[in-house]
């Protein structure tokens, strides 16, 4: 679980997301750069969804994650914007 010392002001949010998903991976790699696995976790994607793609290096992983859609956000958008089931804008007849 995220702790106050490790995550600072984000500890509560990290702990909440860990409770809903899985333990947070390290946010940076050994060189202090943003970890694609951490971004993948923040977005709620399954482990390895992007990071285990063969031949996809760190820069491409971050690009892919940055250009991706957050599944929960997309589901909420569809929920808010889609017409109710059975409703058609144009009916024959």
N, C-alpha and C positions, 0 to 999 in steps of 0.2 A: 504494500500500500504506500501511497505517497506520504512522506512526512514533511513537517514544517520546515526543517532545515534543508532538505534536498530540494523542495519545490517552492519554498518561499511563499509569496502571496497566492500562489496557485495551488497550494496543498489541498485545500478543500475540493476544488474542481477536479484535480487529478484523482483524489481518493474516490470521489463520486463516480467518475468515469471508470476507474478500476473496478468498482463494485458492479457496474453494469456490463463490463467487458472482460478484461483480463489485466494482470499486472502490467504497468507501463514499462516499456523497454527504455533503455538509456536514451536520453534526448540527444546526445551527441556521440560521435564516434571517438576513437582514440586521439584524433587530431583536433578535437574540439569543434568539428563541423556538425551541422544538423544531420541527424540520423533518419534515413528514409523509413526505417522500421517504426520510429517514433511518430512520424507523420501518418503513416498507415494506421497506427493505433489510434491517434487523435481523431482520424476520420471514421473510426468504427469499422474499418475493413478487417476481414479475417487475416491472421498472420500469414505473410507470404503472398497475399493477393497480388501485390505489385513486386515486392522485394524478392520473391522466389522465381521471377520470370527469367528463364535462361537467356543469357546474353544482354541483359538490361543492366548497365552499370549505374552507379550512384547518381550521376547527373541526369540520366534518362529517367531513373526512378523518381527523382524529385520533380522533374518536369511533368511526368505522367500524373503523379499525385497532385501537383499544383493545378493541373488542367482538369482533374477529375471532378466528379459530382459526389457530394456527401450523400450516401443512401438515405439517411434519416431526413435530410433537408429536401431531397427530391420527393420522397414519399409525402411529406407535409405539403409541398407545393401541389402535387397531384390532388391531394385531399381537398385543398382549398380552391383549386382552379377548375377541376373537372366537373362537368355537369352531373347531376344526380343520375344514377342508373335508370334507364328507361326513358330518359329525356332526350328527344332529338330536336335539333334546331329546324330541320326541314322534314316534314312528314308528307308522304305521298297521299294524294287524294283530294 
